[in-house]
Amino acid sequence: MINNSLLVINPYYDRGSWVFDDEITDLVKEPFVAGMPEMIERLIEKNDVKDAKDGFSLTFSKDAFPTMDMSIRKISDEHGGSWYSWDEEDMKGWLCPALLKYFETAPDSIFVKIGELTVSDILEL
């Protein structure tokens, strides 16, 4: 588990799925599933993130922070993961147990900011 308040991953589109790598948590091509891909695509559309399929920055936290683009709230637990609702868009999605690599327990809410990759992000990929 990571103890930072703000966490950052760089999702990208691979073989028909939104995935991300995170060497700190040993996750490689970890997929978003069960409603989360649709949430990601809506968030990209709302924020006009260019070339998102090549990768974008996704900052998230269990605490609200300035400039966040989205908040989702936990509605239930299932199969070791948790279902979240994006009430503003009337969407629901499931986050798998990999979420527990970032948080001790699934947070009641998750706050998100997305944006285009910076030059330093691209060099790290």
DSSP file (Angstrom, degrees, kcal/mol; ACC not computed):
  #  RESIDUE AA STRUCTURE BP1 BP2  ACC     N-H-->O    O-->H-N    N-H-->O    O-->H-N    TCO  KAPPA ALPHA  PHI   PSI    X-CA   Y-CA   Z-CA
    1    1 A M              0   0    0      0, 0.0     2,-0.4     0, 0.0   101,-0.3   0.000 360.0 360.0 360.0 141.3    0.0    0.0    0.0
    2    2 A I        -     0   0    0     99,-0.6   102,-0.1     1,-0.1     5,-0.0  -0.786 360.0-155.6 -99.2 140.8    1.2    3.5   -0.8
    3    3 A N        +     0   0    0     -2,-0.4    -1,-0.1   100,-0.1    99,-0.1   0.325  51.2 120.3-102.4   8.4    0.8    6.3    1.7
    4    4 A N        -     0   0    0      1,-0.1     3,-0.1    98,-0.0    -2,-0.1  -0.378  60.5-139.0 -68.6 151.2    0.8    9.3   -0.6
    5    5 A S  S    S+     0   0    0      1,-0.2     2,-0.5    56,-0.1    57,-0.4   0.894  93.5  40.1 -74.5 -41.7   -2.3   11.6   -0.5
    6    6 A L  S    S-     0   0    0     55,-0.1     2,-0.3    56,-0.1    -1,-0.2  -0.934  75.4-168.5-110.9 130.5   -2.3   12.0   -4.2
    7    7 A L  E     -A   60   0A   0     53,-2.7    53,-2.8    -2,-0.5     2,-0.4  -0.887   3.2-157.5-118.4 148.4   -1.5    9.1   -6.5
    8    8 A V  E     +A   59   0A   0     -2,-0.3     2,-0.3    51,-0.2    51,-0.2  -0.991  14.5 168.9-133.2 131.9   -0.7    9.1  -10.2
    9    9 A I  E     -A   58   0A   0     49,-2.2    49,-2.8    -2,-0.4    13,-0.1  -0.894  27.9-136.4-128.8 164.7   -1.0    6.4  -12.9
   10   10 A N        -     0   0    0     11,-0.5    11,-0.3    -2,-0.3    47,-0.2  -0.737  24.2-165.2-123.9  82.0   -0.8    6.7  -16.7
   11   11 A P        +     0   0    0      0, 0.0    45,-1.8     0, 0.0     2,-0.3  -0.241  10.3 177.4 -63.8 155.6   -3.5    4.6  -18.3
   12   12 A Y  E     -G   19   0B   0      7,-2.5     7,-2.9    43,-0.2     2,-0.5  -0.945  33.2 -99.5-151.3 167.8   -3.3    3.8  -22.0
   13   13 A Y  E     +G   18   0B   0     40,-2.3     2,-0.4    -2,-0.3     5,-0.2  -0.824  42.6 169.7 -99.2 126.3   -5.3    1.7  -24.5
   14   14 A D  E >   -G   17   0B   0      3,-3.2     3,-1.3    -2,-0.5    -2,-0.0  -0.968  62.9 -19.4-142.8 121.9   -4.0   -1.7  -25.3
   15   15 A R  T 3  S-     0   0    0     -2,-0.4     3,-0.1     1,-0.3    -1,-0.1   0.862 129.1 -44.4  52.2  43.0   -5.6   -4.5  -27.2
   16   16 A G  T 3  S+     0   0    0      1,-0.2     2,-0.3     0, 0.0    -1,-0.3   0.573 122.0  90.7  84.5  10.0   -9.1   -3.2  -26.8
   17   17 A S  E <  S-G   14   0B   0     -3,-1.3    -3,-3.2    16,-0.0     2,-0.5  -0.979  74.9-119.2-138.4 149.9   -8.8   -2.3  -23.1
   18   18 A W  E     +G   13   0B   0     14,-0.4    14,-2.6    -2,-0.3     2,-0.3  -0.785  49.5 162.2 -81.7 126.5   -7.8    0.6  -20.9
   19   19 A V  E     -GH  12  31B   0     -7,-2.9    -7,-2.5    -2,-0.5     2,-0.3  -0.844  22.8-156.9-137.4 170.6   -4.9   -0.6  -18.8
   20   20 A F  E     - H   0  30B   0     10,-1.1    10,-2.5    -2,-0.3     2,-0.4  -0.989   8.5-143.0-149.8 157.2   -2.0    0.8  -16.7
   21   21 A D  E     +     0   0B   0    -11,-0.3   -11,-0.5    -2,-0.3     2,-0.3  -0.905  15.5 177.6-114.7 146.7    1.4   -0.2  -15.4
   22   22 A D  E >>> - H   0  27B   0      5,-3.1     5,-2.0    -2,-0.4     3,-0.8  -0.753  12.5-169.8-151.1 101.1    2.8    0.7  -12.0
   23   23 A E  T 345S+     0   0    0     -2,-0.3     3,-0.3     1,-0.2    -1,-0.1   0.776  86.6  63.2 -65.2 -25.1    6.2   -0.6  -11.1
   24   24 A I  T 345S+     0   0    0      1,-0.2    -1,-0.2     2,-0.1    -2,-0.0   0.874 115.9  30.1 -65.6 -36.2    5.8    0.5   -7.5
   25   25 A T  T <45S-     0   0    0     -3,-0.8    -1,-0.2     2,-0.1    -2,-0.2   0.327 110.3-118.5-104.4   6.3    2.9   -1.9   -7.0
   26   26 A D  T  <5 +     0   0    0     -4,-0.6     2,-0.5    -3,-0.3    -3,-0.2   0.803  62.3 148.6  60.7  31.7    4.1   -4.5   -9.6
   27   27 A L  E   < -H   22   0B   0     -5,-2.0    -5,-3.1     3,-0.0     2,-0.4  -0.851  23.4-176.5 -98.2 131.7    1.0   -4.1  -11.8
   28   28 A V  E    S-     0   0B   0     -2,-0.5    -7,-0.2    -7,-0.2    -5,-0.0  -0.993  70.3 -14.1-131.0 125.6    1.5   -4.6  -15.5
   29   29 A K  E    S-     0   0B   0     -2,-0.4    -8,-0.2     1,-0.2    -1,-0.1   0.883  80.8-177.2  49.1  43.6   -1.3   -4.0  -18.0
   30   30 A E  E     -H   20   0B   0    -10,-2.5   -10,-1.1     1,-0.1    -1,-0.2  -0.608  19.1-136.6 -70.8 119.1   -3.8   -4.0  -15.2
   31   31 A P  E     -H   19   0B   0      0, 0.0     2,-0.5     0, 0.0   -12,-0.2  -0.469   6.1-134.9 -85.3 150.4   -7.1   -3.6  -16.9
   32   32 A F        +     0   0    0    -14,-2.6   -14,-0.4    -2,-0.2     2,-0.2  -0.872  40.9 168.7 -91.7 134.4  -10.1   -1.4  -16.0
   33   33 A V  B >   +B   94   0A   0     61,-0.5     3,-1.7    -2,-0.5    61,-0.6  -0.783  35.3  39.9-137.1 176.6  -13.3   -3.5  -16.3
   34   34 A A  T 3  S-     0   0    0      1,-0.3    60,-1.7    -2,-0.2    -1,-0.2   0.865 130.3 -27.7  48.5  60.4  -17.0   -3.6  -15.5
   35   35 A G  T 3> S+     0   0    0     58,-0.2     4,-1.6    -3,-0.1    -1,-0.3   0.102 115.7  98.5  95.5 -23.1  -18.1   -0.1  -16.3
   36   36 A M  H <> S+     0   0    0     -3,-1.7     4,-2.7    58,-0.3     5,-0.2   0.879  78.3  56.6 -68.2 -37.5  -14.8    1.6  -15.6
   37   37 A P  H  > S+     0   0    0      0, 0.0     4,-2.5     0, 0.0    -1,-0.2   0.914 107.9  49.1 -59.2 -39.3  -13.8    1.8  -19.3
   38   38 A E  H  > S+     0   0    0      2,-0.2     4,-2.1     1,-0.2    -2,-0.2   0.884 110.7  49.9 -66.7 -37.6  -17.0    3.7  -20.0
   39   39 A M  H  X S+     0   0    0     -4,-1.6     4,-2.6     2,-0.2    -1,-0.2   0.926 110.7  50.3 -64.0 -43.7  -16.3    6.1  -17.2
   40   40 A I  H  X S+     0   0    0     -4,-2.7     4,-2.6     1,-0.2    -2,-0.2   0.931 110.6  49.0 -60.0 -46.4  -12.8    6.7  -18.4
   41   41 A E  H  X S+     0   0    0     -4,-2.5     4,-2.2     1,-0.2    -1,-0.2   0.887 111.9  48.5 -63.9 -38.0  -14.0    7.4  -21.9
   42   42 A R  H  X S+     0   0    0     -4,-2.1     4,-2.9     2,-0.2    -1,-0.2   0.911 111.9  49.4 -66.2 -41.6  -16.6    9.9  -20.6
   43   43 A L  H  X S+     0   0    0     -4,-2.6     4,-1.7     2,-0.2    -2,-0.2   0.895 111.1  49.4 -64.6 -40.9  -14.1   11.6  -18.5
   44   44 A I  H  X>S+     0   0    0     -4,-2.6     5,-1.7     2,-0.2     4,-0.5   0.925 112.9  47.8 -61.9 -45.2  -11.7   11.9  -21.4
   45   45 A E  H ><5S+     0   0    0     -4,-2.2     3,-1.0     1,-0.2    -2,-0.2   0.933 111.0  49.9 -62.1 -47.4  -14.5   13.3  -23.6
   46   46 A K  H 3<5S+     0   0    0     -4,-2.9    -1,-0.2     1,-0.2    -2,-0.2   0.829 118.4  39.2 -61.3 -32.3  -15.5   15.8  -20.9
   47   47 A N  H 3<5S-     0   0    0     -4,-1.7    -1,-0.2    -5,-0.2    -2,-0.2   0.326 103.2-129.4-103.8   6.6  -12.0   17.0  -20.5
   48   48 A D  T <<5 -     0   0    0     -3,-1.0     2,-0.7    -4,-0.5    -3,-0.2   0.889  33.6-173.8  48.2  51.3  -11.0   16.9  -24.1
   49   49 A V    > < -     0   0    0     -5,-1.7     3,-0.9    -6,-0.1    -1,-0.2  -0.682  17.8-135.7 -80.1 116.1   -7.8   14.9  -23.5
   50   50 A K  T 3  S-     0   0    0     -2,-0.7    -1,-0.0     1,-0.2    65,-0.0  -0.453  77.6  -0.5 -74.7 142.4   -5.9   14.7  -26.7
   51   51 A D  T >  S+     0   0    0     -2,-0.1     3,-1.6     1,-0.1     4,-0.4   0.799  77.4 160.4  52.5  36.0   -4.4   11.3  -27.8
   52   52 A A  G X   +     0   0    0     -3,-0.9     3,-1.9     1,-0.3   -39,-0.2   0.820  64.1  66.1 -58.9 -33.5   -5.6    9.7  -24.6
   53   53 A K  G 3  S+     0   0    0      1,-0.3   -40,-2.3   -41,-0.2    -1,-0.3   0.783  98.0  54.9 -62.7 -23.9   -5.3    6.2  -26.1
   54   54 A D  G <  S-     0   0    0     -3,-1.6    -1,-0.3     1,-0.3    -2,-0.2   0.572 132.0 -69.3 -81.5  -9.5   -1.5    6.7  -26.2
   55   55 A G    <   -     0   0    0     -3,-1.9    62,-0.6    -4,-0.4    -1,-0.3  -0.319  49.8-162.2 131.8 146.5   -1.6    7.5  -22.5
   56   56 A F  E     - C   0 116A   0    -45,-1.8     2,-0.4    60,-0.2    60,-0.2  -0.961  29.2-100.6-149.5 165.1   -2.9   10.1  -20.1
   57   57 A S  E     - C   0 115A   0     58,-2.9    58,-1.9    -2,-0.3     2,-0.5  -0.764  31.0-172.6 -92.3 131.5   -2.3   11.2  -16.5
   58   58 A L  E     -AC   9 114A   0    -49,-2.8   -49,-2.2    -2,-0.4     2,-0.4  -0.945   1.3-171.0-127.9 109.4   -4.8   10.1  -13.9
   59   59 A T  E     +AC   8 113A   0     54,-3.1    54,-2.5    -2,-0.5     2,-0.3  -0.836  13.8 176.1 -98.6 134.7   -4.3   11.6  -10.4
   60   60 A F  E     +AC   7 112A   0    -53,-2.8   -53,-2.7    -2,-0.4     2,-0.3  -0.970  10.4 168.4-142.8 156.8   -6.5   10.1   -7.7
   61   61 A S  E     - C   0 111A   0     50,-1.8    50,-3.0    -2,-0.3   -55,-0.1  -0.983  42.4-126.1-158.4 157.5   -7.1   10.4   -3.9
   62   62 A K  S    S+     0   0    0    -57,-0.4     2,-0.4    -2,-0.3    47,-0.2   0.540  99.3  66.0 -82.9  -8.0   -9.4    9.3   -1.2
   63   63 A D  S    S-     0   0    0    -58,-0.4    48,-0.2    48,-0.1    47,-0.0  -0.901  94.3-106.9-115.0 142.7   -9.6   13.0   -0.3
   64   64 A A        -     0   0    0     -2,-0.4    -2,-0.1    46,-0.1     7,-0.0  -0.310  41.2-176.0 -61.2 148.3  -11.0   15.9   -2.3
   65   65 A F    >   -     0   0    0     -4,-0.1     3,-1.5    47,-0.1    47,-0.1  -0.984  32.6 -82.4-146.8 156.3   -8.4   18.2   -3.9
   66   66 A P  T 3  S+     0   0    0      0, 0.0     0, 0.0     0, 0.0     0, 0.0  -0.242 110.4  17.4 -59.2 146.2   -8.5   21.4   -6.0
   67   67 A T  T 3  S+     0   0    0      1,-0.2     0, 0.0     2,-0.0     0, 0.0   0.499  83.5 157.1  71.7   9.9   -9.0   21.0   -9.7
   68   68 A M    <   -     0   0    0     -3,-1.5    45,-0.3     1,-0.1    -1,-0.2  -0.304  31.7-157.0 -63.5 150.5  -10.4   17.5   -9.5
   69   69 A D        +     0   0    0     43,-3.2     2,-0.3     1,-0.2    44,-0.2   0.605  66.4  15.2-102.3 -16.3  -12.6   16.4  -12.4
   70   70 A M  E     -D  112   0A   0     42,-1.7    42,-2.7     2,-0.0     2,-0.4  -0.997  50.5-159.5-159.2 147.5  -14.7   13.6  -10.9
   71   71 A S  E     -D  111   0A   0     -2,-0.3     2,-0.4    40,-0.2    17,-0.3  -0.998  12.6-171.0-132.0 135.9  -15.8   12.1   -7.6
   72   72 A I  E     -D  110   0A   0     38,-2.6    38,-2.4    -2,-0.4     2,-0.4  -0.936  10.1-147.8-121.7 148.3  -17.1    8.5   -7.3
   73   73 A R  E     -DE 109  85A   0     12,-2.3    12,-2.6    -2,-0.4    36,-0.3  -0.931  21.0-112.3-121.4 141.7  -18.6    7.0   -4.3
   74   74 A K  E     + E   0  84A   0     34,-3.3    10,-0.3    -2,-0.4     3,-0.1  -0.473  33.5 171.8 -70.5 133.3  -18.5    3.4   -3.1
   75   75 A I  E     -     0   0A   0      8,-2.9     2,-0.3     1,-0.4     9,-0.2   0.638  60.7 -17.6-115.9 -22.9  -21.9    1.7   -3.2
   76   76 A S  E     - E   0  83A   0      7,-1.2     7,-3.0     2,-0.1    -1,-0.4  -0.978  55.7-115.8-171.5 166.1  -21.0   -1.9   -2.5
   77   77 A D  E     + E   0  82A   0     -2,-0.3     2,-0.3     5,-0.3     5,-0.3  -0.891  33.5 166.7-110.9 144.0  -18.3   -4.6   -2.3
   78   78 A E  E >   - E   0  81A   0      3,-2.3     3,-2.2    -2,-0.4    -2,-0.1  -0.936  60.7  -5.6-158.8 134.6  -18.2   -7.7   -4.5
   79   79 A H  T 3  S-     0   0    0     -2,-0.3     3,-0.1     1,-0.3    -1,-0.0   0.829 127.0 -53.5  53.4  39.6  -15.6  -10.3   -5.4
   80   80 A G  T 3  S+     0   0    0      1,-0.3    -1,-0.3    16,-0.1     2,-0.2   0.339 126.9  82.2  80.9  -8.2  -12.9   -8.6   -3.4
   81   81 A G  E <  S-E   78   0A   0     -3,-2.2    -3,-2.3    15,-0.1     2,-0.4  -0.437  74.3-115.7-113.9-169.1  -13.4   -5.3   -5.2
   82   82 A S  E     -EF  77  95A   0     13,-2.4    13,-3.1    -5,-0.3     2,-0.4  -0.993  10.0-132.3-138.4 140.9  -15.8   -2.4   -4.9
   83   83 A W  E     -EF  76  94A   0     -7,-3.0    -8,-2.9    -2,-0.4    -7,-1.2  -0.742  26.9-167.0 -87.2 136.2  -18.6   -0.9   -7.0
   84   84 A Y  E     -EF  74  93A   0      9,-3.4     9,-2.5    -2,-0.4     2,-0.4  -0.931   9.5-145.2-125.3 149.3  -18.5    2.9   -7.4
   85   85 A S  E     -EF  73  92A   0    -12,-2.6   -12,-2.3    -2,-0.3     2,-0.9  -0.950   6.9-157.1-116.4 132.3  -21.1    5.3   -8.7
   86   86 A W  E >>> - F   0  91A   0      5,-3.1     5,-1.7    -2,-0.4     3,-1.2  -0.831  18.9-174.6-101.5  88.9  -20.4    8.5  -10.6
   87   87 A D  G >45S+     0   0    0     -2,-0.9     3,-0.8     1,-0.3    -1,-0.2   0.842  74.5  62.3 -59.0 -39.7  -23.6   10.2   -9.7
   88   88 A E  G 345S+     0   0    0    -17,-0.3    -1,-0.3     1,-0.3   -16,-0.1   0.825 118.0  29.3 -56.4 -33.8  -23.1   13.2  -11.9
   89   89 A E  G <45S-     0   0    0     -3,-1.2    -1,-0.3     2,-0.1    -2,-0.2   0.357 106.1-122.1-108.8   2.6  -23.1   11.0  -15.0
   90   90 A D  T <<5 +     0   0    0     -3,-0.8     2,-0.3    -4,-0.8    -3,-0.2   0.930  66.3 137.7  53.8  49.8  -25.3    8.2  -13.7
   91   91 A M  E   < - F   0  86A   0     -5,-1.7    -5,-3.1     2,-0.0     2,-0.3  -0.915  37.5-161.7-125.8 151.5  -22.6    5.6  -14.3
   92   92 A K  E     + F   0  85A   0     -2,-0.3     2,-0.3    -7,-0.2    -7,-0.2  -0.973  12.3 170.6-132.0 147.8  -21.3    2.7  -12.2
   93   93 A G  E     - F   0  84A   0     -9,-2.5    -9,-3.4    -2,-0.3     2,-0.5  -0.991  26.6-123.4-154.7 158.4  -18.1    0.7  -12.4
   94   94 A W  E     -BF  33  83A   0    -60,-1.7   -61,-0.5   -61,-0.6     2,-0.5  -0.880  12.8-156.4-108.7 131.1  -16.2   -1.9  -10.4
   95   95 A L  E     - F   0  82A   0    -13,-3.1   -13,-2.4    -2,-0.5   -63,-0.1  -0.936  23.4-133.1-105.3 126.7  -12.6   -1.5   -9.2
   96   96 A C    >   -     0   0    0     -2,-0.5     3,-2.3   -15,-0.2     4,-0.2  -0.042  34.8 -85.1 -73.7 175.4  -10.8   -4.8   -8.6
   97   97 A P  G >  S+     0   0    0      0, 0.0     3,-2.0     0, 0.0     4,-0.2   0.634 115.5  84.1 -59.9 -13.5   -8.8   -5.8   -5.5
   98   98 A A  G >  S+     0   0    0      1,-0.3     3,-2.1     2,-0.2     4,-0.3   0.766  74.1  76.0 -58.9 -22.3   -5.7   -4.1   -7.1
   99   99 A L  G X> S+     0   0    0     -3,-2.3     3,-1.8     1,-0.3     4,-1.4   0.820  82.8  66.2 -55.4 -30.8   -7.3   -1.0   -5.5
  100  100 A L  G <4 S+     0   0    0     -3,-2.0    -1,-0.3     1,-0.3    -2,-0.2   0.524  84.6  70.5 -75.2  -4.3   -6.0   -2.3   -2.2
  101  101 A K  G <4 S+     0   0    0     -3,-2.1   -99,-0.6    -4,-0.2    -1,-0.3   0.641 110.5  33.9 -77.5 -15.5   -2.4   -1.8   -3.4
  102  102 A Y  T <4 S+     0   0    0     -3,-1.8     2,-0.3    -4,-0.3    -2,-0.2   0.675 125.8  33.3-109.1 -26.4   -3.1    1.9   -3.0
  103  103 A F     <  -     0   0    0     -4,-1.4    -1,-0.3     1,-0.1     3,-0.1  -0.973  69.6-130.5-134.8 146.1   -5.5    2.0    0.0
  104  104 A E  S    S+     0   0    0     -2,-0.3     2,-0.3     1,-0.2    -1,-0.1   0.912  99.4   5.3 -60.5 -43.3   -5.7    0.0    3.1
  105  105 A T  S    S-     0   0    0     -6,-0.1    -1,-0.2    -3,-0.1     0, 0.0  -0.936 101.4 -80.4-134.6 159.4   -9.5   -0.5    2.5
  106  106 A A        -     0   0    0     -2,-0.3    -6,-0.1    -3,-0.1   -32,-0.0  -0.454  57.3-120.5 -61.6 122.0  -11.6    0.6   -0.4
  107  107 A P        -     0   0    0      0, 0.0   -33,-0.1     0, 0.0     3,-0.1  -0.234   6.2-126.6 -65.1 152.5  -12.3    4.3    0.2
  108  108 A D  S    S+     0   0    0      1,-0.2   -34,-3.3   -35,-0.1     2,-0.3   0.830  97.0  15.0 -64.3 -32.5  -15.9    5.6    0.5
  109  109 A S  E     - D   0  73A   0    -36,-0.3     2,-0.4   -47,-0.2   -36,-0.2  -0.984  65.6-157.6-140.6 151.1  -15.1    8.1   -2.2
  110  110 A I  E     - D   0  72A   0    -38,-2.4   -38,-2.6    -2,-0.3     2,-0.4  -1.000  10.2-154.8-129.9 133.8  -12.3    8.5   -4.8
  111  111 A F  E     -CD  61  71A   0    -50,-3.0   -50,-1.8    -2,-0.4     2,-0.3  -0.891  15.3-165.8-112.1 138.4  -11.5   11.9   -6.4
  112  112 A V  E     -CD  60  70A   0    -42,-2.7   -43,-3.2    -2,-0.4   -42,-1.7  -0.942  18.4-176.0-134.0 143.1   -9.9   12.0   -9.8
  113  113 A K  E     -C   59   0A   0    -54,-2.5   -54,-3.1    -2,-0.3     2,-0.3  -0.997  14.6-168.9-132.1 133.2   -8.1   14.5  -12.1
  114  114 A I  E     +C   58   0A   0     -2,-0.4     2,-0.3   -56,-0.2   -56,-0.2  -0.874  13.7 152.3-121.1 159.0   -7.1   13.6  -15.7
  115  115 A G  E     -C   57   0A   0    -58,-1.9   -58,-2.9    -2,-0.3     3,-0.1  -0.982  46.0 -71.1-168.1 171.9   -4.8   15.3  -18.2
  116  116 A E  E     -C   56   0A   0     -2,-0.3   -60,-0.2   -60,-0.2   -65,-0.1  -0.383  59.7 -95.8 -70.5 151.6   -2.5   14.9  -21.1
  117  117 A L        -     0   0    0    -62,-0.6     2,-0.2    -2,-0.1    -1,-0.1  -0.383  36.3-133.5 -66.7 145.4    0.9   13.4  -20.5
  118  118 A T     >  -     0   0    0     -3,-0.1     4,-2.1     1,-0.1     5,-0.2  -0.464  29.3-100.5 -89.2 170.2    3.8   15.7  -20.0
  119  119 A V  H  > S+     0   0    0      1,-0.2     4,-2.2     2,-0.2     5,-0.2   0.901 125.5  51.8 -57.9 -42.1    7.1   15.3  -21.7
  120  120 A S  H  > S+     0   0    0      1,-0.2     4,-1.4     2,-0.2    -1,-0.2   0.862 107.5  52.9 -66.7 -34.1    8.6   13.8  -18.5
  121  121 A D  H  > S+     0   0    0      2,-0.2     4,-1.1     1,-0.2    -1,-0.2   0.929 109.8  48.6 -61.6 -44.7    5.7   11.3  -18.4
  122  122 A I  H  < S+     0   0    0     -4,-2.1     3,-0.5     1,-0.2    -2,-0.2   0.889 107.7  53.8 -65.1 -40.6    6.4   10.3  -22.0
  123  123 A L  H  < S+     0   0    0     -4,-2.2    -1,-0.2     1,-0.2    -2,-0.2   0.835 107.2  52.6 -63.5 -31.6   10.1    9.8  -21.3
  124  124 A E  H  <        0   0    0     -4,-1.4    -1,-0.2     1,-0.2    -2,-0.2   0.753 360.0 360.0 -75.7 -24.0    9.3    7.4  -18.4
  125  125 A L     <        0   0    0     -4,-1.1    -1,-0.2    -3,-0.5    -2,-0.2   0.493 360.0 360.0 -71.9 360.0    7.0    5.3  -20.6
